[in-house]
Amino acid sequence: MTTLDSRLTAYIAGLGSDAQSAAKALMTATTDQKNEALRAAATALREAKPELLKANAEDVASVGDSRPDSFIDRLKLTDERVEGIASAIEQIAELPDPVGRLLSTTDRPNGLKIERVAVPIGVIGMIYESRPNVGADASALCLKSGNAVILRGGSESGNSTRVIVKCMQKGLKSAGLPGKAVQTVETTDRGAVKALLHAVDYVDLVIPRGGRGLVELVRDEAKVPTLLHLDGNCHSYIHAEADIDKALDVVRNAKLRRTGVCGATESIVVDRAIAKDVLPRLVDVMEGCELRGDAEAREIEPRLAEASDEDWSTEYLDAIASVKLVDGLDEAIGFVSKNSSGHTDAILTEDKDAARRFMTSIDSAVVMHNASTQFSDGGEFGMGAEIGIATGKMHARGPVGLEQLTSFKYLVHGAGQTRP
């Protein structure tokens, strides 16, 4: 049984109490108020860009050479990325308000009218690692969906997170809403994470976004409900009936557009029937990426490095990918089903029947046909932004946007009915 530091427990309780009060105010906030707060926060971010970039440079410098380039890429902010964060917040302001949606109506024979309506969840704890934009996206999505949020970003992005939170609070206050609707855990003590996971009196849901170690910690330690985001061991399967030029272009994008995102393809599965044509061309187009193949693949294309059994289930988050040969659609489905983390998998083929069977057989949150796995993203799905990709099967699955950050309650309208 975990022993919690009483000092950290009290600290998290203070944040939680403030968040609960703020959540009550957000519950009745108007759509115009929430949108005004979001737009003001986006403006504040743009105005604070020099301060934010300076803080981020300090974060990057503190990491030094201790982490791979893909980690630094996730951590680093640029002029363009800051503008992207601000634009994403404004896009969320333009989306329909998810709170108060009428989900269903039932008219009972006794005259009762029963409505199911969307409501905020309450207080959300967001635990994430190095990407500072996650804090901004989570704050904006929680604000629009009427939830208060407590952010616990990785210590590597602490300076960046503080500036982002300050801008979000400025936007909230300008719209007459409580600034404590967005807070961050200031201490880097890891015990604060466990205290947050045990804060059942204050926190309604915890969402982790990061590597398997973080997610497993949350899964094993949490006493509050969780919405899990597992690692992205994503597959792209080049079927025998693929347009090879198209498929190779898609696979290159799926792997190398940004290697450090969870939607990046990590395993390339190739139909044995076309392997002799595909593999040499695959190595050519994937210049700069280390490809690790099975024995048969390396016999066809000696430039492939040797793959181990661990490679089939590894999320590299780097310019590395595994290459596996399969004997047709059934073997591909079996291989992907066994090794996928349930995030995003794709088939590249011109055979619509094969695509349909793959898409119905693979039980991942997102399954694609002739498209880069890097489209597995809330912004690309029209959600404005996402708080993560849920790989479980309850409540929410795939990109978690505004709709997934609401619960519901029943409103029952009567005219004096009594139950016999």
Secondary structure, 3 states (H helix, E strand, C coil): CCCCCHHHHHHHHHHHHHHHHHHHHHHCCCHHHHHHHHHHHHHHHHHCHHHHHHHHHHHHHHHCCCCCHHHHHHHCCCHHHHHHHHHHHHHHHHCCCCCCCEEEEEECCCCCEEEEEEEECCEEEEEECCCHHHHHHHHHHHHHCCCEEEEECCHHHHHHHHHHHHHHHHHHHHCCCCHHHEEECCCCCCHHHHHHHCCCCCCCEEEEECCHHHHHHHHHHCCCCECCCCCCCEEEEECCCCCHHHHHHHHHHHHHCCCCCCCCEEEEEEEHHHHHHHHHHHHHHCCCCEEEECHHHHHHCCCCEECCHHHHHCCCCCCEEEEEEECCHHHHHHHHHHHCCCCEEEEECCCHHHHHHHHHHCCCCEEEECCCHHHCCCCCCCCCCCCCEECCCCCCCEECCCHHHEEEEEEEECCCCCCC
